[in-house]
Amino acid sequence: MGKRADVVLLVDGTVFVLEFKVGARNFDRSAIEQVHDYALDLKNFHKGSHDLPIIPIVLATEAAVAGLPDVRFAPDGIAEPVLARMEQLPALIARCAAATDLDPFDVRNWLRSGYQPTPTIVEAAQALYQNHAVEEIARSDASAQNLSHTTDCISAIIDRSKVEGIKSICFVTGVPGAGKTLAGLNIATKRAQEHSDEHAVFLSGNGPLVTVLREALARDEAAREGTTKTNAHRKVSSFIQNIHHFRDEALNNTGAPHEKVAVFDEAQRAWTRDQASRFMQTKRGHLGFDMSEPEFLISVMDRHEDWCVVVCLIGGGQEINTGEAGLGEWLSALDDRFRDWDIYISDRLEDGDYVTDATSVRLLRELPVQRSTELHLSVSMRSFRAEALSSFIGHIVDNRTEAAREVYHQVEDRYPIWLTRDLDSARDWLRNVARGSERFGLVASSGAHRLRPEGLNVKAKVDASTWFLNDRTDVRSSFYLEEVATEFDVQGLELDWVGVCWDADFRHDGDDWRFYNFRGTAWQRVNQDERQLYLKNAYRVILTRARQGMIIFVPKGDASDPTRPPSYYDETYAFLKACGLKDLAARNLNVNTSPAVPAQVRAIV
């Protein structure tokens, strides 16, 4: 993943990570975060280091340090970074070795145990863009194999289409957090690197995701290659595009597109005929436009005289906006106009998570589809700590208390989730629990308008690339915990630790969830099934953005404010407690919530 520690030193069962700063008189934050990150990566992703104590040390050769520094461990066996001078290193090692009762371990086995990271989508995109294989950045053998099989299957379809001169479309499904976006980026980069004549492109209608990925890749490219960020942006923009810009270009140019392979992320969110036609006629001036977005996008690729391939990445439970088509519009377009296309589908596409309407069910029976198990991503990769998280969140938003409580017992030891009624306590927890450069931030639904008295204004749009990528010194970054991101800002992206801020738009009444929209000066009931689904999915999205853990803030309300009476919030808080969650006030804020410290580490001073 491009991180290289200066020295990893193994002494009697303890791992020391050394970072040398030659000539440095001070211990700056970046050096401390850097060595802490190395230690965290070893603990979380290097199998041989999972159960070993790890001590990160910054050695500044010219710094003034009085006395031998103490070593303090977090509960997972990672010490706080130790700041020392070179000549203090032998005494530090001797103190730690004497204080522990650890047997030496087999170094060869330790080396062979393998590094299996779970990168963020930003880190993964950077690694793939640098020609790393997806197997090198997958969390486990199972997920690496799953991603590789999906990529190989799609590559085989592309090769066959190319050789035989046919047009093909693939529908790829995946469990929440399985890495559909990663799979799409992997396909696009792999084909672009190995078959430059295909001009593969990754397309997404998720504006913040495109913005963040482009900015991250451009910054990385500029730093590595010494080029200007403007040139880096230009190069990156040809590989990752906003689907709406791709659409607009195709309207202005009626020829075949440059790209032979197009990967559409979150394809189920493409616009319906009504939404697309209304937008194109009123906003773009194309008065004769009368197609759904899926039909138009297929028709653009169909302009090629010989061959092309469209890859649609399909997620379940992710529709969060009016006019999103779902799968049906893609299938209807293929049935009505593109019968000559070969259709490949995941063998799980017909599950209830992806197909919810009778038309899609019928078309999947009638169309000449070819089913493949390799087109389904079955292993969740988002959180390396909690495989059961998406199931737990699903039970919460679907009002299944008992099921949620049962699944939570599988989650709580590895993935902390806390409740609080105090926003400042939530902020303190996030600042205390994050280590190294781990990123944290506040999220809320776009309908959470009455969080404003708490100082959170969901109407104030965040700058996605700044919020997700800038460091702790930038007041606009997620680290400052001042700007709150909504489901539209964070869908497809993730942070290490998240504070979820809950408002009365999605409130529990003691029996079931109730749906509301704040209009003018009052809450109004949401009765339309489609809008209720969008609101439920908004909370599903914000509750699944954290890789390592989260805290849920439910306001106390205000009896003097008719828009925020305590009754709007108390039942929600009670329901979440009934699902197994505990209040933060019941614990010591200074205790890290990672897995329990190994017994042999407790003896270290």
C-alpha positions in Angstrom: 0.0 0.0 0.0 3.0 2.3 -0.4 3.9 2.5 3.3 7.4 1.5 4.4 8.6 1.5 8.0 12.3 2.3 8.5 12.8 -0.7 10.8 10.7 -3.5 12.2 12.6 -5.0 15.1 11.5 -8.3 16.7 12.7 -8.9 20.3 11.4 -11.7 22.5 7.9 -11.7 21.1 7.5 -7.9 21.0 7.4 -5.9 17.7 9.1 -2.5 17.7 8.4 -0.2 14.8 11.2 2.4 14.4 11.0 5.7 12.5 14.2 7.6 12.3 14.2 11.4 11.9 17.9 12.2 11.4 18.8 15.8 12.3 15.4 16.5 13.8 15.2 18.5 17.0 11.4 18.1 17.5 8.8 15.3 17.2 6.3 16.7 14.8 2.8 15.4 14.5 3.3 13.9 11.0 6.2 11.7 12.3 4.1 10.5 15.3 1.1 9.7 13.1 3.3 8.0 10.6 4.8 5.5 13.0 1.5 5.0 14.7 0.0 4.1 11.3 2.7 1.5 10.7 1.9 -0.1 14.1 -1.9 -0.1 13.4 -1.4 -1.6 9.9 0.7 -4.4 11.4 -1.8 -5.1 14.1 -4.9 -5.0 11.9 -3.6 -6.4 8.6 -0.5 -8.5 9.3 -1.6 -11.9 10.5 1.6 -12.7 12.4 1.3 -9.5 14.4 -2.4 -9.8 15.4 -1.7 -11.1 18.9 1.7 -9.5 19.6 2.4 -6.3 21.5 3.6 -3.5 19.1 5.6 -0.5 20.2 6.0 2.4 17.7 9.0 4.6 18.4 10.1 7.9 16.8 13.8 8.5 17.1 14.8 12.2 16.6 18.5 12.3 16.7 18.9 15.9 17.9 15.8 16.2 20.2 16.0 17.0 23.8 14.4 14.2 25.9 14.7 14.1 29.7 14.8 10.6 31.1 13.6 7.3 29.7 10.0 7.7 28.4 7.2 5.5 29.7 5.4 2.9 27.5 1.6 3.0 27.7 -0.5 0.5 25.9 -4.0 0.7 24.4 -6.2 -2.4 25.1 -5.4 -4.0 21.7 -1.6 -4.2 22.6 -0.4 -1.2 20.5 1.6 1.3 22.6 1.2 5.0 22.3 4.1 6.3 20.1 7.3 6.6 22.2 9.4 9.7 21.5 13.1 9.1 22.2 16.7 9.8 21.2 18.9 7.3 19.5 21.0 6.5 22.5 17.8 5.6 24.6 16.8 2.8 22.3 18.8 0.0 23.9 17.4 0.8 27.4 13.9 1.1 26.1 14.1 -2.3 24.5 15.7 -3.8 27.6 12.9 -2.4 29.8 10.1 -3.8 27.7 11.9 -7.2 27.3 12.4 -7.5 31.0 8.8 -6.5 31.9 7.1 -9.1 29.7 7.0 -12.8 29.9 6.9 -13.6 26.1 8.4 -16.5 24.4 10.5 -15.9 21.2 8.5 -16.8 18.1 9.3 -18.3 14.8 10.4 -15.4 12.7 10.0 -17.4 9.5 6.4 -18.1 10.2 5.9 -14.4 11.1 7.3 -13.4 7.8 5.2 -15.9 5.9 1.9 -15.0 7.6 1.1 -12.4 5.0 -0.1 -8.8 4.9 -3.8 -8.6 4.0 -4.9 -5.0 4.1 -8.4 -3.6 3.9 -7.9 -0.2 2.2 -10.4 2.5 1.9 -11.8 3.0 -1.5 -9.5 6.0 -1.9 -6.4 4.0 -0.9 -7.6 1.1 -3.2 -8.1 3.4 -6.1 -4.6 4.8 -5.6 -3.1 1.3 -5.4 -4.9 0.1 -8.5 -3.9 3.2 -10.4 -0.3 2.4 -9.6 -0.7 -1.0 -11.2 -1.0 -3.0 -8.0 -3.0 -6.2 -8.4 -6.3 -6.4 -6.5 -5.0 -9.5 -4.7 -2.4 -7.3 -3.0 -5.0 -5.0 -1.5 -7.7 -7.4 -0.4 -8.5 -8.1 3.2 -8.4 -11.9 3.1 -7.9 -14.9 0.8 -11.7 -15.2 0.3 -12.3 -11.6 -0.7 -9.2 -11.5 -2.9 -10.4 -14.7 -4.7 -13.9 -13.3 -5.0 -12.8 -10.0 -6.5 -10.3 -11.8 -8.8 -12.9 -14.3 -10.1 -15.3 -11.4 -10.8 -12.6 -9.5 -12.7 -11.6 -12.6 -14.6 -15.2 -13.4 -15.6 -15.8 -9.9 -16.9 -12.4 -9.8 -18.7 -13.4 -13.1 -20.4 -16.7 -11.5 -21.5 -14.8 -8.5 -22.9 -12.3 -10.6 -24.7 -15.1 -12.8 -26.3 -17.1 -9.7 -27.3 -13.9 -8.2 -28.9 -13.0 -11.3 -30.8 -16.6 -12.1 -32.0 -17.6 -8.5 -32.6 -20.6 -8.5 -30.3 -22.1 -6.2 -27.8 -22.5 -7.4 -24.2 -23.8 -6.1 -20.9 -23.0 -7.5 -17.4 -24.9 -7.0 -14.2 -22.7 -7.5 -11.1 -24.2 -7.7 -7.6 -22.7 -7.7 -4.2 -23.5 -7.7 -0.5 -23.1 -4.3 1.3 -19.5 -3.4 1.6 -18.4 -6.2 -0.7 -16.3 -3.8 -2.9 -18.5 -3.3 -6.0 -16.9 0.1 -6.6 -13.5 -1.5 -6.1 -14.4 -4.3 -8.5 -15.4 -1.6 -11.1 -12.2 0.3 -10.6 -10.3 -2.9 -10.9 -11.9 -3.8 -14.2 -11.4 -0.3 -15.6 -7.8 0.0 -14.6 -6.9 -3.6 -15.6 -8.3 -3.2 -19.1 -6.9 0.3 -19.5 -3.4 -0.9 -18.5 -3.4 -4.1 -20.5 -5.6 -3.0 -23.5 -5.1 0.7 -24.0 -7.1 0.6 -27.3 -10.3 -0.1 -25.3 -10.2 3.2 -23.4 -12.0 1.7 -20.5 -13.8 4.2 -18.2 -15.3 4.1 -14.7 -18.6 6.1 -14.7 -20.6 7.1 -11.6 -23.5 9.4 -11.0 -22.2 9.8 -7.4 -20.7 13.3 -7.7 -18.9 13.3 -4.3 -17.3 9.9 -5.0 -16.1 11.0 -8.4 -14.7 14.3 -7.0 -12.9 12.6 -4.0 -11.4 9.8 -6.2 -10.2 12.2 -8.9 -8.7 14.6 -6.3 -7.0 11.8 -4.4 -5.5 10.2 -7.5 -4.4 13.6 -8.9 -2.7 14.5 -5.6 -1.0 11.2 -5.5 0.0 11.3 -9.1 1.4 14.8 -8.8 3.4 13.9 -5.7 4.8 10.6 -7.2 5.5 11.9 -10.7 6.5 15.5 -10.0 3.9 16.7 -12.5 1.5 19.6 -11.9 -1.9 18.7 -10.3 -3.6 20.2 -13.3 -1.9 17.7 -15.6 -2.6 14.9 -13.2 -6.3 15.9 -13.0 -6.5 15.9 -16.8 -5.1 12.3 -16.9 -7.3 11.0 -14.1 -10.5 12.6 -15.5 -10.3 10.5 -18.6 -10.4 7.4 -16.5 -13.0 8.4 -13.9 -15.9 10.4 -15.2 -19.2 11.7 -13.9 -21.9 9.8 -15.7 -23.9 13.0 -16.3 -20.9 14.6 -18.0 -20.5 11.4 -20.2 -24.2 11.7 -21.0 -24.0 15.4 -21.9 -21.0 14.8 -24.2 -22.9 12.0 -26.0 -25.8 14.4 -26.6 -23.5 17.0 -28.2 -21.6 14.4 -30.2 -23.6 11.9 -32.1 -20.7 9.7 -33.0 -19.5 6.5 -31.3 -17.8 7.3 -27.9 -14.1 6.9 -27.4 -14.6 4.2 -24.8 -15.3 0.6 -25.7 -15.7 -0.6 -22.1 -17.9 1.4 -19.7 -18.3 0.5 -16.1 -21.4 2.1 -14.5 -21.2 2.3 -10.7 -24.5 2.0 -8.7 -26.3 1.4 -12.0 -29.6 1.0 -10.2 -29.5 4.7 -9.4 -29.7 5.8 -13.0 -32.7 8.0 -13.8 -36.2 6.8 -14.9 -37.7 8.0 -18.2 -39.7 10.7 -16.4 -36.8 12.0 -14.4 -34.3 12.0 -17.2 -36.7 13.5 -19.8 -37.9 16.2 -17.4 -34.3 17.2 -16.6 -33.0 17.1 -20.2 -35.9 19.1 -21.5 -36.0 21.8 -18.8 -32.3 22.0 -17.7 -30.5 21.1 -20.9 -32.9 22.3 -23.5 -33.2 19.0 -25.3 -36.9 19.2 -25.9 -37.2 15.9 -27.8 -35.5 13.8 -25.2 -37.7 10.9 -24.1 -35.6 8.1 -22.8 -34.6 6.7 -19.4 -31.0 7.2 -18.5 -30.2 3.4 -18.9 -31.8 3.4 -22.4 -29.8 6.4 -23.5 -26.5 5.1 -22.1 -26.9 1.8 -23.8 -27.8 3.5 -27.0 -24.6 5.6 -26.8 -22.5 2.5 -26.5 -24.6 0.8 -29.2 -23.2 3.4 -31.7 -20.1 1.3 -32.0 -20.3 -0.7 -35.2 -18.3 -3.7 -34.0 -18.2 -4.4 -30.3 -18.5 -2.9 -26.8 -19.1 -4.0 -23.2 -21.2 -2.3 -20.5 -20.7 -3.4 -16.9 -23.4 -2.4 -14.4 -22.6 -2.6 -10.7 -25.9 -3.1 -8.9 -26.3 -2.5 -5.1 -29.3 -3.3 -3.0 -31.0 -0.9 -0.5 -29.0 2.1 -1.8 -31.7 4.2 -3.6 -31.8 7.5 -1.8 -33.2 10.0 -4.4 -36.3 10.6 -6.4 -36.3 9.3 -9.9 -33.8 6.5 -9.5 -34.7 3.7 -11.9 -33.7 0.5 -10.2 -32.9 -2.5 -12.4 -36.2 -2.4 -14.4 -35.2 0.4 -16.8 -32.1 -1.4 -17.9 -34.0 -4.6 -18.6 -36.8 -2.8 -20.3 -34.4 -1.0 -22.6 -32.7 -4.3 -23.5 -36.1 -5.9 -24.2 -37.4 -3.0 -26.3 -34.4 -1.9 -28.3 -31.3 -4.0 -27.8 -32.3 -7.6 -28.3 -29.0 -8.3 -30.1 -26.9 -7.6 -27.0 -25.6 -10.6 -25.0 -26.8 -10.3 -21.4 -24.8 -11.7 -18.4 -26.2 -11.5 -14.9 -25.2 -12.5 -11.4 -27.0 -15.6 -10.2 -28.2 -13.5 -7.2 -29.7 -10.7 -9.3 -33.2 -12.1 -8.9 -32.9 -11.9 -5.1 -35.2 -9.5 -3.3 -32.4 -7.2 -2.5 -32.0 -6.2 -6.1 -35.3 -6.9 -7.9 -38.4 -5.4 -6.3 -40.8 -5.0 -9.1 -42.9 -7.5 -11.1 -41.6 -6.1 -14.5 -38.0 -6.9 -13.7 -38.9 -10.4 -12.4 -40.8 -11.1 -15.7 -38.1 -9.7 -17.9 -35.4 -11.8 -16.2 -37.4 -14.8 -17.0 -38.1 -13.8 -20.7 -34.8 -12.3 -21.7 -32.0 -14.6 -22.9 -29.7 -14.1 -19.9 -26.6 -16.0 -19.0 -26.2 -16.5 -15.2 -22.9 -16.6 -13.4 -21.9 -17.1 -9.8 -18.7 -15.1 -10.5 -20.7 -11.9 -11.1 -21.7 -11.8 -7.4 -19.4 -10.4 -4.7 -20.3 -12.3 -1.5 -17.6 -11.2 0.9 -18.0 -7.9 2.8 -14.7 -5.8 2.8 -15.8 -2.4 4.2 -15.1 -3.2 7.8 -12.3 -5.5 8.7 -13.7 -5.7 12.3 -17.4 -6.6 11.7 -18.7 -8.9 9.0 -22.2 -8.8 10.7 -22.5 -5.0 10.7 -24.6 -4.6 7.6 -27.0 -7.3 8.9 -27.2 -5.5 12.2 -28.0 -2.2 10.6 -30.6 -3.9 8.3 -32.4 -5.2 11.3 -32.4 -1.7 12.9 -33.9 0.1 10.0 -36.4 -2.7 9.4 -37.6 -2.6 13.0 -36.4 -6.1 14.1 -35.4 -5.6 17.7 -34.7 -9.2 18.6 -32.8 -10.0 15.5 -30.7 -6.8 15.9 -29.8 -7.7 19.5 -28.8 -11.2 18.5 -26.6 -10.0 15.7 -25.1 -7.2 17.8 -23.5 -9.8 20.1 -21.4 -10.9 17.1 -20.4 -7.3 16.5 -19.7 -5.6 19.8 -16.4 -7.2 20.7 -14.7 -6.1 17.4 -16.7 -3.1 16.4 -17.7 -0.6 19.1 -21.1 1.2 18.7 -22.1 3.6 21.4 -25.1 5.7 22.1 -25.1 9.2 23.6 -27.5 12.1 24.1 -24.7 14.7 24.2 -23.0 15.8 21.0 -19.9 17.1 22.8 -19.4 13.6 24.3 -19.7 12.1 20.8 -17.0 14.5 19.6 -14.8 13.7 22.5 -15.2 9.9 21.9 -14.3 10.3 18.2 -11.2 12.3 19.0 -10.0 9.9 21.7 -10.6 6.7 19.9 -8.9 7.6 16.6 -5.2 6.9 16.4 -2.5 7.8 13.9 -4.1 9.4 10.8 -7.4 7.5 11.2 -10.2 9.7 9.9 -13.4 10.5 11.7 -16.4 12.8 11.1 -20.1 13.5 11.7 -22.9 12.4 9.4 -26.6 12.9 9.3 -29.5 12.4 6.9 -30.2 15.2 4.5 -33.6 15.6 6.2 -32.2 16.2 9.6 -33.2 19.9 9.6 -33.8 20.1 13.4 -30.2 19.3 14.3 -29.6 23.0 13.7 -30.1 23.9 17.4 -27.2 21.5 18.1 -25.0 23.5 15.7 -25.3 21.1 12.8 -26.7 22.4 9.5 -27.3 19.7 6.9 -28.3 22.4 4.4 -24.7 23.7 4.4 -23.1 21.7 1.7 -19.7 20.2 2.4 -16.8 20.2 -0.1 -16.4 16.5 -0.5 -12.7 16.4 -1.4 -11.8 18.8 1.3 -13.9 17.1 3.9 -12.6 13.6 3.1 -9.0 14.3 2.1 -7.6 17.3 4.0 -5.8 16.9 7.3 -6.5 17.9 10.9 -5.3 21.5 10.4 -8.1 22.3 8.0 -11.3 23.5 9.7 -13.3 22.3 6.7 -12.1 18.7 7.0 -14.1 16.0 8.7 -11.6 16.0 11.6 -12.9 19.3 12.9 -16.3 17.8 13.6 -18.0 21.1 12.6 -19.4 20.3 9.1 -21.8 17.4 8.9 -22.0 15.3 5.8 -25.2 13.7 4.5 -26.0 10.4 2.7 -25.4 12.2 -0.6 -21.9 13.2 0.4 -20.8 9.9 1.9 -22.4 7.2 -0.2 -19.7 5.0 -1.6 -17.1 6.4 0.7 -16.1 5.7 4.3 -14.3 6.9 7.4 -12.6 5.0 10.1 -14.8 6.3 12.9 -18.2 8.0 12.5 -20.6 10.0 14.6 -24.1 9.4 13.4 -26.4 12.3 14.3 -30.1 11.2 14.5 -33.0 13.5 13.9 -36.8 13.3 14.1 -37.2 12.7 10.4 -36.8 8.9 11.0 -38.3 8.4 14.4 -39.5 5.4 16.4 -42.8 5.6 18.2 -42.4 2.5 20.4 -43.9 0.1 17.8 -42.4 1.0 14.4 -40.5 3.6 12.5 -42.3 6.8 11.4 -41.2 9.0 8.5 -41.3 12.8 8.4 -40.2 15.7 6.3 -39.6 19.2 7.8 -41.4 21.8 5.8 -41.3 25.5 6.8 -41.9 25.4 10.5 -43.3 21.9 11.1 -42.8 18.2 10.5 -45.1 16.6 8.0 -45.8 12.8 7.7 -44.3 11.1 4.7 -46.8 8.6 3.4 -45.6 7.7 -0.1 -43.9 4.3 -0.1 -41.1 5.4 -2.4 -40.1 8.4 -0.2 -40.3 6.3 2.9 -37.8 3.9 1.2 -35.5 6.7 0.4 -35.5 8.0 4.0 -34.9 4.5 5.4 -32.0 4.0 3.0 -30.6 7.4 3.9 -30.1 6.1 7.5 -28.9 2.7 6.2 -26.2 4.6 4.3 -25.0 6.8 7.1 -25.0 3.9 9.6 -22.7 1.9 7.4 -19.9 4.4 6.7 -17.6 3.5 9.6 -14.8 1.0 9.1 -13.9 0.6 12.7 -16.7 1.9 14.9 -19.3 4.6 15.5 -21.2 6.6 18.1 -24.9 7.5 17.6 -26.0 10.8 18.9 -29.8 11.1 19.6 -30.7 14.6 20.9 -32.6 15.0 24.1 -34.9 17.5 22.4 -36.4 20.6 24.0 -39.8 20.8 25.7 -40.1 24.5 24.8 -39.5 23.8 21.1 -42.6 22.4 19.3 -40.4 21.0 16.5 -38.1 19.2 19.0 -40.0 17.8 21.9 -38.2 15.0 23.8 -40.9 12.6 22.7 -39.6 12.8 19.2 -36.3 11.4 20.3 -36.8 9.3 23.4 -38.5 6.4 21.7 -35.7 6.2 19.1 -33.1 6.2 21.9 -35.1 3.5 23.7 -35.4 1.3 20.6 -31.6 1.5 19.9 -30.9 0.5 23.5 -33.4 -2.4 23.1 -31.3 -3.5 20.0 -28.3 -4.0 22.4 -26.5 -0.6 22.2 -25.2 0.9 25.4 -24.9 4.5 26.5 -21.5 6.1 26.5 -22.1 7.6 29.9 -21.7 4.1 31.3 -18.1 3.7 30.4 -14.8 5.4 31.0 -14.0 7.7 28.0 -10.3 7.1 28.5 -10.4 3.4 27.7 -9.8 2.5 24.1 -12.6 0.3 22.7 -10.5 -2.0 20.7 -10.3 -5.7 21.5 -9.0 -6.7 24.9 -5.3 -6.3 25.6 -3.3 -9.5 25.5 -2.5 -10.7 29.1 1.2 -10.8 28.5 1.2 -7.0 27.7 -0.2 -5.9 31.0 3.2 -6.4 32.7 4.9 -3.7 30.6 5.4 -0.4 32.4 
